[in-house]
Amino acid sequence: MTIRVLPESLINQIAAGEVVERPASVVKELVENALDAGADQIVIDVVDGGRTLISVIDNGCGMSREDLARSITRHATSKLPDDDLLNINFMGFRGEALPSIASVSDMRIDTFNGTDLNGWQINATTGEIRPSDWDSGTRIRVENLFSKTPARLKFLRADRAEMMAVLETVKRLAMARTDVGFALNNKWFFAKNQDMNERVAAIMGDDVRGRMINVDAQSGSDASMRLYGVISEPTLRRASSVDQYLFVNGRPVKDKVLVGALRAAYMDVMHAREFPLCALYLTIDSRRVDVNVSPAKTEVHFLEPSHVRAFIVKTLRTALAKTLNQSVGVWQPINKASTPSGGGIDFGINITRTPSGRVGPDSAFMFVASPHMHNNMNVAFDASGAGNNEVPRQIDYPLGRVIGQIGNKYILAVRDENLIIVDQHAAHERITYERLRQHAIKTQPLLTPIVVNMRAEDAVAVLSIADEMRDAGLHIDAFGDAAIAIFEKPADWDLNWADLFHDVADEIRDCGHSSKLGERLHLKLANYACHHSVRAGQKLDMAQMDALLRDIENTSRGGECNHGRPVYKIIPFAEIDTWFERV
């Protein structure tokens, strides 16, 4: 077979197939160029979902006549001044966008750089350049998209669907740069220098107001990484990942490491089939991340993905673990001197006491080691409750003062001008779960190792996280080239190890990490906490209810149970007044 060099027109169309998937791809490339040009106001107009017209106007630095001529040449770029692909600090840099778009459309560019006597216009089809009356920044008009490649045109979806894809692209770029103003079709506006919370609400919806948690942390003393932005309270979630906005060095990405870290952080506060909302910005040394992975520049490769993932998971879990008392800052410790002695309240948890007086879980849950479980459960009332219904009238607790119980399910409390309703089962379930998490996993050495046969490449993948598995109580090692031996495992864990290891291997090969073992541990803890907590329908006295509220105020992730259900609701008296027309 004879080897030949492809004609330039076909080369450009092939490149366009990589860069220009649909109208939203054109908008992305043109807006990124505008951002790199220093624009802080960008106006986008799209007609017929982008197939008839896409217009992007910016107030950036513009181009001279010579630069304009070069701009539609393949691999011509104003970026990469040092020709260093390991030090990329721009949105676009490949020099493929404009010539690729021009090869599948009719494109005209008007530009003015502020120093020439006049602006310039180029017809990208003919290459003709002539003077223009354009007097600020750059305007790019892309008409008749895919008219030169009709086979591509028929794969476009309906205009409405393409318009929604364009809107989603603009939203991601607007979230990436809150300092820049965006307008789309004179219908969607994002103001210049908009407050982060306002832009989040404008993009994600008004239901996020007051329900997002601020995140800002650096990794270690060298501050080699920084993660900042906002994440949703666990009780605020979506049915898909549509409102997850992730950025690396200002670039919108869809990265498996970041998505996996986000999922792991929410694992014990949200159902696996639900998705949190976020706008998270990771800044990292550009030499530790490769953004030159795909032509669309939506994927990245990290030099140390496990380090990045661990930093993100720790940061987000710390933010989610803030207790109600830390948030409100008004908690006062319970006055131990005013409470009778005689042990803790029996909330239905089967607690055993060792001869030394220490407390441990019952034998049904012995895979959790318990030598450090505290005897003090922050509940110092008589288990019988007899003669002990007096509760200190301290009203500055975050969850207020108990006033009663309804349906033997919900605790009612009052604080300031608010009625607080607490789900007693959800509250105690979270308390129990967090206490179990604090203790080391009790492991069981095996006299005869459990051997799991698998493909050699799968065994290598599983062994790559052997240290992480050891932290979870599972000691494994290679058993030949195509098998793994388990020498130690969490006590009372009788799983299908072959299925687990194959799932772990698949996830590692797909994402570079695995959370399967952590999910199993979470499920085990969550099930135990659920079955050994105060039940709905269980009557509690005032002391027990007050003790439960005080505990949940000091419990990490106390706003939701292990399944993501809310623990409490706060209803202002003013809202209740509207129910009875007392406005």
PyMOL commands that set and color helices and strands:
alter all, ss='L'
color gray80, all
select helices_A, chain A and resi 8-19+23-36+48-50+65-71+97-102+150-153+159-176+196-204+206-208+256-265+286-288+305-320+324-328+336-338+363-365+424-437+456-463+466-471+497-511+516-531+542-553+573-579
alter helices_A, ss='H'
color red, helices_A
select strands_A, chain A and resi 41-47+53-58+106-112+119-123+129-132+137-143+181-184+188-190+212-218+225-232+237-238+244-248+251-252+275-276+278-284+289-290+301-302+351-353+359-361+401-406+410-415+418-423+443-453+475-478+483-490+568-572
alter strands_A, ss='S'
color yellow, strands_A
deselect
rebuild
show_as cartoon
